[in-house]
Amino acid sequence: MSYPHSKRTAGLMLGAVMSVTAAPVFATNDAMLELIKVLRDQGTISQDAYEAIRLAAMADEEKNVASVQKEVASKVAAAPVATAGAVAAAASAPAAAPAAAAAPAKKAWTDTIALKGDLRTRYDYTDREGSEARGRGRLRYRLGVIANPAANIEVGAGLASGTGDQRSTNQTFDQVFSGKQLSLDYAYMQYGFGHGVTAIAGKFSTKNYLWTPTDMMWDSDINPEGVSGKYTGSNAIGAYYAQGGVWVLSESRATSNDAYLVYGQLGQGWKSGDWFGTVAATSYVFSHVKDSNSTFHRGGNTDTHMNSFSLATEVGTRLGPGTASLVGEFIDNYETSSSQDIAWSVGTKYAWDKWSMKYLYVDLDANAVPDFLPDSDRFEGDTGVHGHEFEIQYEIIKHIVLGLDYYRVQQTATNVDEHRVQADISIKF
């Protein structure tokens, strides 16, 4: 496409630019020189025109400005020019800075946060020997907000249904359609220091700071409160980690002996072909729990000395079209003088396509672990029990899962049996 008057217009525009910039201040206007250089490099003006402008810019203060402008005009008249618009744009561009990359656009607040949650409805049937059988409808709702306000920083908070029980976020269908409670399920801040080091403070999930392949000691609903840190590295075998923390159990204005838990864990993961595995050793130290006995214990423990050592492992491989693994955990309460001081579990998992299955056998002595921590669905979370759990799940469509969980557990001291069946529909979003 041709522009009949583009050459003349460009010349006039450059002349106007030079009229303004031929003053002594132009001799030091490096920003304008850079801009004219860009026009030359883009082919908007010729090399001859560029040289003329450069000479004008570098002229001495005593040099005749009019003669410089005349020289520039003659060079411009002989130079091919792409468009007058490009020169006009150059003339109107701010001369405060050289051409540079545009600053990145500021992120909207919606780009720094994410929502997540789930809803589960359940039919729960319990039949304990010597008691009336009980059937009830239940629901669990959880909603969380995760934000990344700055590099390496994560802040999260979540609400959950329930009554505040640390081991349950379920609400039972009862009391004539009454409203159901919500409480703060977690609220934390997490920082990544780099080089495999992270730290977290607040109320948070255990999954990233304490590895446990079973729920023999830790109910999956428990979100501890305090601080934790983790270091992850790699070696010839695979990935290894060291993690630990201090978790507050209670605070009392009547005494300085507040109860808390200090723990440390060393773990090693590995993978070879279709095989994979993890092994971890954990030490738990419970401080001043005996000073707050009524706050914690539900009647399963007969001692308040709870310091223990745990060894846990999972080994798996490809099996047919799916993945199978064996899990095991052993806990020894080395502090108690009671003979009821051991807990162990062994089980298997299998996942294939939309199916997943789990079997777990647990033998939990009365004083092996604090009785406010184990899975609350196994004989109401008591210690001093042993028995089986079988679970199967099927994802009917993405994010919607049907589940069936069956417990057959016996209380060791009384030989009382309990059968429990839970049928679930869960939706994640």
PECOR-V124945 format. One line per field, one symbol per residue. ss: DSSP state (H for helix, E for strand, L for the rest). psi: psi as a letter, one per 40 degrees, with the letter a starting at -180 (. if undefined). burial: 1 if it has 9 or more other C-alpha atoms within 8 Angstrom, else 0. A space follows every 10 residues. Layout:
# PECOR-V124945
ss=???
psi=???
burial=???
This chain:
# PECOR-V124945
ss=LLLLLHHHHH HHHHHHHHHH HLLHHHHHLH HHHHHHHHHH HLLLLLHHHH HHHHHHHLLL LLLLHHHHHH HHHHHHHHLL LLLHHHHHHH HHLLLLLLLL LLLLLLLLHH HHEEEEEEEE EEEEEEEELL LLLEEEEEEE EEEEEEEEEE LLEEEEEEEE ELLLLLLLLL EELLLLLLLL LEEEEEEEEE EEEELLEEEE EEELLLLLLL LLLLLLLLLL LLLLEEEEEE EEEELLLLEE EEEEEEEELL LLLLLLLLLE EEEEEEEEEE EELLEEEEEE EEEEEEELHH HHHHHHLLLL LLLLLLLEEE EEEEEEEEEL LEEEEEEEEE EEELLLLLLL LEEEEEEEEE EELLEEEEEE EEEELLLLLL LLLLLLLLHH HLLLEEEEEE EEEEEEELLE EEEEEEEEEE ELLLLLEEEE EEEEEEEEL
psi=higdeddddd dddddddddd eeiddddegd dddddddddd deediidddd dddddddeii deihdddddd dddddddehh hdiddddddd deiieeiihi iiiiihiide eeiiiiiihh iihhhhhhhe ihihhiiiih hhhihhigei hehhhiiiii iieeheehei hihafgfiii iiihdihihh hheifehiii iahiiedeeh hheifddhie ehhihbiiih hhaiaddbhi ihiiihhhdi hheeiegihi hhiihhihii hhbeiiiiii hhhhhhhfdd efddddieed ieiehehihi hiihhiihhb eahiihiiih hhhedieieg eiiiiiaiih hhbeiiihhh hhhhidfdih eediheegff eiifiiaihh hhihhdiheh hhihhhhhih hddefhihhh hhhihhhi.
burial=0000011011 1011101110 1111011010 1111111111 0011110011 0111011100 0000000110 1110111010 1111011101 1000000100 0000000000 0111011111 1111111100 0000011111 1111111100 0011111111 1110001111 1010000000 0111111111 1110011111 1111110011 0011111110 0111111111 1100000111 1111111110 0000000111 1111111111 1000111111 1111111110 0110011001 1001111111 1111111100 0111111111 1111010000 1111111111 1100111111 1111111111 1111110110 1111111111 1111100011 1111111111 1100011111 111111110
